[in-house]
Each structure stands twice: as structure tokens, then as C-alpha cells.
Amino acid sequence: MRCIQLCLLIGLAFITVIAAELHEQLHYFETLKVVDVKVRKKRSLDSQTSFTKDVTFSAFGRDFNLILTPGSPVISSDLAVKLVYRDGRTSPLYINENNFYTGHLTDDETVKVDAHEEDGVWGLNIYDKNDTYTLEPSWRHLPPSDNHSMIVYRHSDVKWNKTFPESDTKHSLLNFCGAVHPEDDPDVKLDEQTPKDERYSFTRNKNEEGQSRSKRSSIKLSWDIVIFF
């Protein structure tokens, strides 16, 4: 009996610590269950294969009504993804294009939406006029629970400005998703000869008599979570 009580106390302490850490990263957030997100599939009248999804949920005292269409302009039809393990082994990772969506608010087509769904759990961004709302799986930030499957927050509530620089006017620089940024890591050397505001540069290939040029662009990438197998 004492062992069970001790395990419960440890579990509650663990949940409290993680929740506290999330509050250190966000000024405010809300949680949702899978059943809180209502989805209705609507097939096109002139096609048996094309369809849209009406997605609705409530957060921050308002109702969000979305119209989503399968597909994403950033997912190529020939996209190939490989998992690279620590020991050098690789294995293919299947990406289902139909799990990605684009769309807009039902009552305002100018408010765009990007979304991804898997097993009823949604990850989406709503680009509203005054703020961006993000809904994402709660396992990225909270321990498993029957009380929540997703968290929703506003970018203006994020306490760092590297992924969402447009929303950081007074917030401290906290790292929300664990991404590593070159300017924060002394072991990562940046190209000091390339100005920060330079969008691209041209370099000549000596073997081709200067006829061809290659374009070099600076791109920042971030990932939701660092995983080692």
C-alpha cells in the first residue's frame, strides 16, 4: 500500500513539474480532448474522391469553424523520407499526404489554415488577423492523460521569439520546442563572410568558364522534437 501511495505521489510530482515547465514557456494555454474537435466529412457533388472536412472546436472563448481540403503545397508527390538511427541504419518513413490539409475559417476565407491529423489528434495553425493560433498534440509537452489530447495556444503567448519572431515585442528568449539555433551554440560556426541580410549570392564554377551560377540561400529549419533510437 505504501509503495502504491509513493508511486502516485511521484507521478503527481512529475505531472506538476512538466505543467510548471509549460507555464514557463507559455503565458496561457488550453487543453482539448479528441472528442472536443468535431469533424464532418463532405464529399464533392461532382466527384467521389474529392472531399472537404468541416472542423470545429472552441478555445479562448470563441468557436473556430474550419473548412479543410486534403493536401499541402509543401508536400511533394515524390517526397521520400528516411529515418536515420544512431548506429547509421536507415529505414523509410511513409508520409500520408491525405493527413495534411489546407483551408480557411468558414466565415472568413482570408484567415488561412494549415493542418495535420493522425488518429483523431490534430496539429494546425490558424493565421488570424491579429494573432496565430496553434493546436498540437499534448504529448509533446504534457504526460499522457485521459483529460487532454491536444493543447491550443496563441503565438502572442509564447515566451520566445525565434520560431515566432513577429510576436515577440517584450517576451524573454525561451526555447519552446527544443530546436538548436546556431547563434546560441558556440560549436556551430556561421559563415561570417555572409551578411545577415543577404538573401542569396552567386558563385562561379571555374570548370564551366563562368557560364553557370549556383544560388546559395540561408535557410533555418526547426523540428518539433529531438529523437534518438
SEBA-344959 format. One line per 3 residues: number of its first residue (from 1); for each residue z, x, y of C-alpha. Coordinates in steps of 0.001 Angstrom, whole numbers. Example, Ala and Ser with C-alpha at 12.3 -4.5 7.8 and 13.67 -1.06 7.14 Angstrom:
BEGIN
1	7800:12300:-4500 | 7140:13670:-1060
END
This chain:
BEGIN
1	0:0:0 | 879:2799:2414 | -2406:4503:1542
4	-4369:1353:2417 | -2488:988:5710 | -3141:4630:6549
7	-6872:4224:5833 | -7004:1148:8059 | -5259:2989:10881
10	-7652:5932:10575 | -10625:3561:10561 | -9400:1715:13642
13	-8770:5008:15428 | -12304:6168:14556 | -13830:2964:15929
16	-11726:3231:19099 | -12828:6829:19702 | -16530:6009:19268
19	-16275:2942:21502 | -14486:5041:24116 | -17251:7651:23965
22	-19879:4946:24508 | -17980:3685:27544 | -18063:7250:28853
25	-21860:7117:28621 | -22407:3591:29893 | -20732:1743:32725
28	-21264:-1510:30827 | -22980:-2761:27669 | -23003:-5812:25432
31	-23417:-6232:21681 | -25575:-8653:19709 | -25919:-9730:16101
34	-29221:-10229:14301 | -28682:-13995:14482 | -28345:-13764:18278
37	-32023:-12819:18579 | -34209:-15845:17877 | -37755:-15141:16687
40	-40576:-17642:16286 | -43950:-16541:14943 | -47039:-18256:16368
43	-50463:-17812:14796 | -53620:-17851:16857 | -55690:-21043:16610
46	-58919:-19095:16110 | -57605:-16525:13633 | -55461:-16462:10500
49	-54414:-12845:11003 | -53579:-12507:14703 | -50253:-13827:15929
52	-47598:-13500:18603 | -43824:-13663:18432 | -41563:-15552:20797
55	-38307:-13599:21008 | -35269:-14940:22841 | -31739:-13647:23381
58	-29020:-13860:26003 | -27280:-10972:27751 | -25822:-10167:31162
61	-25533:-13858:31962 | -29251:-14574:31626 | -31724:-15699:28977
64	-34557:-13361:28015 | -37684:-15078:26680 | -40367:-12670:25477
67	-43917:-13060:24187 | -44823:-10103:21963 | -48093:-9044:20341
70	-48205:-6578:17412 | -49431:-3071:18159 | -48817:-353:20696
73	-51213:1729:22819 | -49243:4881:21956 | -49569:4432:18170
76	-52940:5673:16923 | -54506:4098:13837 | -54761:7546:12220
79	-51228:8649:13129 | -49721:10891:10444 | -46018:11733:10416
82	-44247:14260:8206 | -40563:14798:7569 | -39686:18491:7625
85	-36492:19328:5754 | -34183:22236:6463 | -35423:24131:3392
88	-39040:23848:4556 | -40065:20992:2270 | -42128:18195:3785
91	-42827:14607:2854 | -44980:11922:4504 | -43328:9184:6544
94	-45106:5837:6641 | -45289:4195:10053 | -45969:464:10014
97	-47996:-331:13130 | -47099:-4010:12812 | -43469:-3168:13562
100	-44436:-2191:17119 | -45071:-4737:19860 | -46045:-5046:23490
103	-45664:-8084:25681 | -44034:-9626:28713 | -41500:-12182:29851
106	-42564:-15767:29223 | -42017:-16780:32841 | -43283:-13560:34445
109	-46256:-11688:32993 | -45722:-8798:35407 | -42483:-7853:33602
112	-43743:-5801:30651 | -42012:-5227:27322 | -42278:-2546:24619
115	-40600:-3351:21313 | -39995:-2285:17720 | -38495:-4377:14923
118	-37264:-3459:11470 | -35242:-5684:9140 | -34419:-8054:11978
121	-32990:-5333:14214 | -34847:-4861:17482 | -35344:-1951:19810
124	-37035:-2885:23065 | -37363:-2115:26751 | -37808:-4823:29367
127	-39190:-3355:32592 | -37838:-5851:35093 | -38488:-5538:38813
130	-35029:-4287:39768 | -33876:-2683:36525 | -34849:-1828:32958
133	-33024:-3487:30069 | -32786:-1757:26698 | -31888:-3371:23389
136	-31404:-964:20488 | -29704:-688:17074 | -25960:-282:17409
139	-25724:2235:14525 | -26921:4902:16935 | -23706:4570:18923
142	-21174:2421:17043 | -19801:2336:13489 | -21121:-384:11134
145	-19635:-3812:11764 | -20293:-7462:10978 | -19669:-8171:14661
148	-22703:-6345:16014 | -26140:-5050:15026 | -27524:-4112:18439
151	-26362:-3076:21880 | -28010:-4027:25155 | -27576:-2219:28463
154	-29201:-1693:31843 | -30604:1674:32804 | -28660:1477:36041
157	-25513:1587:33887 | -26467:4835:32120 | -24333:7755:33325
160	-27035:10428:33283 | -30432:10831:34883 | -32691:12828:32569
163	-34245:10110:30474 | -33945:7559:33271 | -34143:9676:36462
166	-35256:6724:38570 | -31899:5020:38081 | -29644:7970:38890
169	-28599:7984:42513 | -24878:8508:42127 | -24170:8866:38400
172	-22981:12056:36761 | -25225:14017:34411 | -24112:12893:30975
175	-26316:13194:27905 | -26668:9748:26313 | -28899:10280:23269
178	-28202:13917:22373 | -31540:15317:23488 | -31630:19038:24267
181	-33115:19913:27642 | -34486:23417:28283 | -32804:23773:31661
184	-29422:23166:30019 | -29886:25682:27189 | -29831:29394:28099
187	-31564:30201:24801 | -34644:28197:25822 | -36875:30202:28158
190	-39042:28300:30595 | -42312:29599:31967 | -41043:30945:35284
193	-44573:31582:36497 | -45460:27887:36356 | -44267:25884:39381
196	-42199:22833:38511 | -44520:20512:40371 | -47670:21911:38754
199	-49349:19212:36707 | -51813:21461:34880 | -53509:24829:35047
202	-56745:26292:33759 | -57106:29426:31631 | -60363:31111:30742
205	-61351:32184:27267 | -62693:35739:27562 | -64766:35363:24410
208	-66722:32433:25837 | -67816:34038:29123 | -65691:31678:31169
211	-67705:28601:30215 | -64862:26672:28613 | -61480:25906:30040
214	-58307:24694:28395 | -55926:22366:30174 | -52208:23016:29924
217	-49738:20270:30701 | -45967:20296:30797 | -44543:17512:28636
220	-40928:16563:27982 | -40090:14922:24685 | -36835:13350:23590
223	-35670:11911:20287 | -33018:9314:19665 | -31043:11333:17152
226	-30997:14803:15599 | -31146:14600:11798 | -30813:17369:9198
229	-31272:16796:5461
END
